[in-house]
Amino acid sequence: MVNSARCSIRQPDHLRQGEPEPSGRQTSQIEHRGNFPPFGMSRSLGSLPPEPAAETVASRLRAVAQFLRRALPLCQAHTVEFYTRGLWEQLVALSPETVLEVLSGAGLLRQQQRPLEEAAGSGRAELWDNCKFSNVFCENSQKLVNVQFFALAAKYHSLPSLEVCTPLEQMLGALSGKQHKRCEIKTDEFMNNKKSHEVQKMSELIDSIANFCGIKQDCIMVGLHTCGDLAPNTLRIFTAKPEIKAVCSVGCCYHLLTEEFENQKDCSPGLWGFPMCRYLKEEGWCCGRNARMSACLALERVAVSQVLPTESLFYRAVLQVIIEECYGVIKSDRHVGKIFSKSSSFVDYVRKSLKKLELDESKLPDSCIMDYYEKYKHRMNELEAFNMLKVVLAPCIELLLLLDRLCYLKEKDNITWSGLVKLFDPVKSPRCYAVVALKK
């Protein structure tokens, strides 16, 4: 099994039997129950589960892309610039109270738990099938005008609603067949609950794939939380190397992906992290780093815990106002970093930040710093509401990235099955979807 941002080659069981235990910590142990026939012999295994057709995946990708063309500006601006650029006035035509009533606390949890058909009612097709979303965003100003429809459209353009995801139990049942005993995974004690959950689920799937494929000297490529471009490059290696018979890749750190069309001055041919598929390449699709950062937000966790770091984001946004108005600095190569948790007050936070940015903090008296705090504190709910909009949109951006990878695999002739499998509990492990493919 793999650690964060690494890939591993899984050797078949018969090659590993009798080998001494490698030095260093082990991330998993696999204990087999029942007798498995040697590879190459007849096995009582199942067949591959139904897979989403290439046309279906492409259609879903186009639908998500059309929605995000209207919604993505909400995530393309950084919250550091929330007050300096007037993001609320620029992008939202609603009061923060209206947004928070729908998307915070019990409201968000109800949105997630309520079936889409029940929430949308008979007007579901009119909400998002016209590709204009005119009842979500104003046609003239492009501002968000209806938060309920926005939440419904975002939910519709997420993996659970678009029917392109294969449930893990269906995948395991199809691969294993009725007479095949599943392996039992025991994780080492050093793992936390999150990592133990991930290793158990992924190991079970990899074991089923290996047994189904009857692997001898060949291998399976496995990536657990492959960082940035490592996830798409894992898929490229899989398609290029005949000896690799299957791939199971769970990506992470979307903000570290390279984008072909992000910098128009550098659209040179090469291996970019995004996009991978023909359609998005032809469209010149670009998310931008801030939107990719938003894709890492955990909607399910927020819905359950109702926790967002609003105060730390507020401190940073007001600090940016001070930096621009008092020091005339718009852009800086230096970063504030994680100072909030080390600060006793807003004044302390500002002074520590200015020192780190190498700005003269002695020119600002405490009273001046507090004047800025008082000026903006009543607008903290705007920042909270804005971040909730980004949280709700996060699964749609992640879906665009995942469907791009899946469409790339569907374009290859040497693959017999490819799909997205929900491996993990999203509350325990927000990056819970695996791109899985098997060769002919």
Disulfide bonds with the S-S distance in Angstrom:
none
